Amino acid sequence: MAEAAFHGLALAATSVGIAGFYLSAPRQQWLTRPLAGRRSRMIGTLALLEGWLLWSVVMHPVTALFTSLTVAMLLLTILPFAAAARGAMLARREG
């Protein structure tokens, strides 16, 4: 039971970290203006480190690193496509 909680917390921390990096990018499409770069990247870095540390509690550290990287790649692929789909849906409603 506790292992599942660690997995959930690690997934949430990794998601927050990637969201911090993505939302600070100049060409992100979720916000009208990107977040403050240095602050959100620092929070993103700390959240990614926290996610890796949480996964390191329940699995080997190298496995935890690859799990973190895989989740990060998945989110960095999904976020731009989800933003584009959201923009298309909003344009369809308006037009």
Backbone hydrogen bonds, N-H to C=O, Kabsch-Sander energy under -0.5 kcal/mol:
donor,donor_aa,acceptor,acceptor_aa,energy
5,A,1,M,-1.4
6,F,2,A,-2.1
7,H,3,E,-2.1
8,G,4,A,-2.4
9,L,5,A,-2.6
10,A,6,F,-2.5
11,L,7,H,-2.4
12,A,8,G,-2.3
13,A,9,L,-2.6
14,T,10,A,-2.4
15,S,11,L,-2.2
16,V,12,A,-2.4
17,G,13,A,-2.3
18,I,14,T,-2.4
19,A,15,S,-2.5
20,G,16,V,-2.2
21,F,17,G,-1.8
22,Y,18,I,-3.0
23,L,19,A,-2.8
24,S,20,G,-0.7
24,S,21,F,-0.5
25,A,22,Y,-1.4
28,Q,25,A,-1.4
35,L,23,L,-2.5
40,S,36,A,-2.3
41,R,37,G,-2.3
42,M,38,R,-2.0
43,I,39,R,-2.5
44,G,40,S,-2.5
45,T,41,R,-2.4
46,L,42,M,-2.4
47,A,43,I,-2.5
48,L,44,G,-2.5
49,L,45,T,-2.4
50,E,46,L,-2.4
51,G,47,A,-2.5
52,W,48,L,-2.3
53,L,49,L,-2.5
54,L,50,E,-2.6
55,W,51,G,-2.3
56,S,52,W,-2.0
57,V,53,L,-0.9
57,V,54,L,-0.7
58,V,54,L,-0.7
59,M,55,W,-1.4
64,A,60,H,-2.7
65,L,61,P,-2.1
66,F,62,V,-2.2
67,T,63,T,-2.3
68,S,64,A,-2.5
69,L,65,L,-2.5
70,T,66,F,-2.2
71,V,67,T,-2.4
72,A,68,S,-2.4
73,M,69,L,-2.6
74,L,70,T,-2.2
75,L,71,V,-2.5
76,L,72,A,-2.6
77,T,73,M,-1.2
78,I,74,L,-2.4
79,L,75,L,-2.7
81,F,77,T,-0.9
82,A,78,I,-2.9
83,A,79,L,-2.2
84,A,80,P,-2.2
85,A,81,F,-2.4
86,R,82,A,-2.3
87,G,83,A,-2.4
88,A,84,A,-2.2
89,M,85,A,-2.3
90,L,86,R,-2.3
91,A,87,G,-2.3
92,R,88,A,-2.1
93,R,89,M,-1.9
94,E,90,L,-2.1
95,G,91,A,-2.3
